[in-house]
Amino acid sequence: MTSYRDHAAVLFADVCGFTEMSEKRSPETIISLLNAYFDAMVAIIKANGGHIDKFIGDAIMAVFYGKTPAENALNAAASGLGMIRILKETNAKKADVEEHVHIRIGINSGEVIFGDLGSKAFRRDFTVIGDTVNTAQRLESNAPKDHVLISDSTYQLAKDRIQIQRSDTLKLKGKKVEIVCHILGDIISGEKLATGLPKDPT
């Protein structure tokens, strides 16, 4: 079992009101809805060089690494915006608001631990852990519906290429001190980034 430290941007995305959605639909319908949602979201993440770490029920955990910290942060931000935009476009085509899907996204950047985690005898997965990952998940929990909430570390890395709607200071669950975070606004034009569904998801 191996482990090492590296810098990465971590993205968490979660469906708003999923418990209520599940109560109103059959298990088969929920599985079909989630698979269609995952297909669209993963295409955006992969188009920006992200790696799917895991699916946690209706949540997605993605990691951006292997490039400079600034590139990883920017790619994660572009993915978050792309995911929100695709869902808005999809929802606009559905007359029944009950069929609309809304999400919240959190992104954090920093040092993480990559490694094999689990039981050596039965199952282990290559994943990332650490405070950077935990904070990304907390940011997702605090993000407004249909918005991307990024940490200040992410903003500082990519501030030349991203715009923010507003900034705030939040006390996240499990954190001793408040942290500065920002609601993502847009990507400043420049190198083309995948903020919409690519023509060829493969």
C-alpha positions as CSV (number, residue, x, y, z in Angstrom):
1,M,0.0,0.0,0.0
2,T,1.5,3.3,-1.1
3,S,1.0,6.9,-0.3
4,Y,2.4,10.3,-1.2
5,R,1.7,14.0,-0.8
6,D,0.9,16.4,-3.7
7,H,-1.1,19.5,-4.5
8,A,-4.6,19.1,-5.9
9,A,-7.9,20.8,-6.4
10,V,-10.8,18.8,-5.0
11,L,-14.4,19.2,-6.2
12,F,-17.6,17.9,-4.5
13,A,-21.0,18.2,-6.1
14,D,-24.2,17.1,-4.5
15,V,-27.9,17.1,-5.7
16,C,-30.1,19.4,-3.7
17,G,-33.2,17.8,-2.1
18,F,-32.3,14.3,-3.2
19,T,-34.1,12.6,-0.3
20,E,-37.3,14.3,-1.2
21,M,-36.8,13.4,-4.9
22,S,-36.3,9.8,-3.9
23,E,-39.5,9.7,-1.9
24,K,-41.5,10.7,-4.9
25,R,-40.0,8.4,-7.5
26,S,-39.5,4.7,-7.9
27,P,-36.0,3.2,-7.4
28,E,-35.7,2.5,-11.1
29,T,-36.5,6.1,-12.0
30,I,-33.9,7.4,-9.5
31,I,-31.2,5.1,-10.9
32,S,-32.0,6.3,-14.4
33,L,-32.1,9.9,-13.4
34,L,-28.7,9.6,-11.5
35,N,-27.0,7.8,-14.3
36,A,-28.1,10.4,-16.8
37,Y,-26.9,13.1,-14.4
38,F,-23.6,11.4,-13.8
39,D,-23.0,11.0,-17.6
40,A,-23.4,14.7,-18.2
41,M,-21.4,15.8,-15.1
42,V,-18.5,13.4,-15.7
43,A,-18.1,14.5,-19.3
44,I,-17.5,18.1,-18.1
45,I,-15.0,17.0,-15.4
46,K,-13.1,14.8,-17.8
47,A,-13.0,17.5,-20.5
48,N,-11.2,19.7,-18.0
49,G,-8.6,17.0,-17.0
50,G,-10.4,16.0,-13.8
51,H,-10.4,12.5,-12.3
52,I,-13.5,11.0,-10.7
53,D,-12.5,9.7,-7.3
54,K,-15.8,8.3,-6.3
55,F,-19.6,8.5,-6.4
56,I,-21.1,8.8,-2.9
57,G,-24.8,8.2,-3.5
58,D,-25.9,11.2,-5.5
59,A,-22.6,13.1,-4.8
60,I,-19.5,13.3,-7.0
61,M,-16.0,13.7,-5.7
62,A,-13.4,14.7,-8.4
63,V,-9.7,15.5,-8.1
64,F,-7.6,17.7,-10.4
65,Y,-3.9,17.1,-10.2
66,G,-0.9,16.5,-12.4
67,K,-0.6,20.1,-13.6
68,T,0.5,23.3,-11.9
69,P,-1.6,24.3,-8.8
70,A,-3.0,27.2,-10.8
71,E,-4.0,25.0,-13.7
72,N,-5.6,22.5,-11.3
73,A,-7.6,25.2,-9.6
74,L,-8.7,26.8,-12.8
75,N,-9.8,23.5,-14.3
76,A,-11.8,22.6,-11.2
77,A,-13.5,26.0,-11.4
78,A,-14.3,25.6,-15.1
79,S,-15.8,22.2,-14.3
80,G,-18.0,23.6,-11.6
81,L,-19.4,26.3,-13.8
82,G,-19.8,23.9,-16.7
83,M,-21.8,21.5,-14.5
84,I,-24.1,24.3,-13.3
85,R,-24.7,25.6,-16.8
86,I,-25.5,22.2,-18.3
87,L,-28.1,21.5,-15.6
88,K,-29.7,25.0,-16.2
89,E,-29.9,24.3,-19.9
90,T,-31.4,20.8,-19.3
91,N,-33.9,22.1,-16.7
92,A,-35.0,24.9,-19.1
93,K,-36.1,22.2,-21.5
94,K,-38.4,20.5,-18.9
95,A,-41.8,22.1,-18.4
96,D,-42.4,20.1,-15.2
97,V,-40.3,21.7,-12.4
98,E,-40.5,18.5,-10.4
99,E,-38.2,17.0,-13.0
100,H,-35.6,19.8,-12.6
101,V,-32.2,18.9,-10.9
102,H,-30.3,21.4,-8.8
103,I,-26.9,21.0,-7.3
104,R,-24.4,22.7,-5.1
105,I,-20.6,22.5,-5.6
106,G,-17.6,23.1,-3.4
107,I,-14.0,23.4,-4.5
108,N,-10.8,23.6,-2.3
109,S,-7.1,23.5,-3.3
110,G,-4.1,22.4,-1.3
111,E,-2.0,19.5,-0.2
112,V,-3.6,16.1,-0.2
113,I,-2.5,12.6,0.5
114,F,-2.8,10.1,-2.4
115,G,-2.8,6.5,-1.5
116,D,-4.5,3.1,-1.3
117,L,-7.1,3.0,1.3
118,G,-9.1,0.1,2.6
119,S,-8.6,-3.6,3.5
120,K,-5.6,-5.2,2.0
121,A,-7.3,-8.6,2.2
122,F,-10.7,-7.6,0.7
123,R,-10.9,-4.2,-1.0
124,R,-8.9,-1.0,-1.3
125,D,-9.2,2.0,-3.5
126,F,-6.7,4.6,-4.6
127,T,-8.1,7.9,-3.3
128,V,-7.1,11.2,-1.7
129,I,-7.6,12.2,1.9
130,G,-6.7,15.1,4.2
131,D,-7.9,18.4,5.4
132,T,-8.1,19.8,1.9
133,V,-10.6,17.1,1.0
134,N,-12.7,17.6,4.2
135,T,-12.9,21.4,3.6
136,A,-14.0,20.9,0.0
137,Q,-16.9,18.7,1.2
138,R,-17.8,21.4,3.8
139,L,-17.8,24.1,1.2
140,E,-20.2,22.0,-0.9
141,S,-22.6,21.7,2.0
142,N,-22.6,25.5,2.5
143,A,-22.8,26.4,-1.2
144,P,-26.0,28.1,-2.4
145,K,-28.2,26.1,-4.8
146,D,-26.9,26.1,-8.3
147,H,-23.7,27.9,-7.3
148,V,-20.0,27.0,-6.9
149,L,-18.4,27.9,-3.6
150,I,-14.6,28.0,-3.7
151,S,-12.0,28.4,-1.0
152,D,-9.7,31.4,-0.9
153,S,-6.8,29.1,-1.7
154,T,-8.5,28.2,-4.9
155,Y,-9.2,31.8,-5.7
156,Q,-5.7,33.0,-5.0
157,L,-4.3,30.4,-7.4
158,A,-6.6,31.3,-10.3
159,K,-7.7,34.9,-9.6
160,D,-6.2,36.1,-12.8
161,R,-8.7,34.0,-14.8
162,I,-11.8,33.8,-12.6
163,Q,-14.5,36.3,-11.5
164,I,-16.4,36.0,-8.2
165,Q,-19.9,37.1,-7.4
166,R,-19.2,37.8,-3.7
167,S,-17.0,36.8,-0.8
168,D,-17.8,35.6,2.7
169,T,-16.3,34.3,5.9
170,L,-17.8,31.1,7.1
171,K,-17.4,28.8,10.1
172,L,-17.4,25.4,8.6
173,K,-18.4,22.3,10.6
174,G,-15.4,20.7,12.2
175,K,-13.1,23.7,11.6
176,K,-11.8,25.7,14.5
177,V,-11.4,29.0,12.7
178,E,-13.5,30.8,10.1
179,I,-12.4,30.6,6.5
180,V,-12.7,33.0,3.6
181,C,-14.6,31.7,0.6
182,H,-16.1,33.0,-2.6
183,I,-19.1,32.3,-4.8
184,L,-17.8,31.7,-8.3
185,G,-19.0,34.0,-11.0
186,D,-17.3,33.3,-14.4
187,I,-14.2,32.4,-16.2
188,I,-12.3,35.2,-17.8
189,S,-11.8,34.6,-21.5
190,G,-8.6,33.2,-22.7
191,E,-7.5,29.6,-23.1
192,K,-10.6,27.5,-24.0
193,L,-12.0,25.6,-21.1
194,A,-14.9,23.2,-21.0
195,T,-17.7,25.1,-19.4
196,G,-20.3,23.3,-21.5
197,L,-21.0,19.7,-22.6
198,P,-18.3,18.6,-25.1
199,K,-19.4,17.3,-28.4
200,D,-17.7,14.0,-27.9
201,P,-17.9,13.0,-24.2
202,T,-15.5,10.2,-24.8
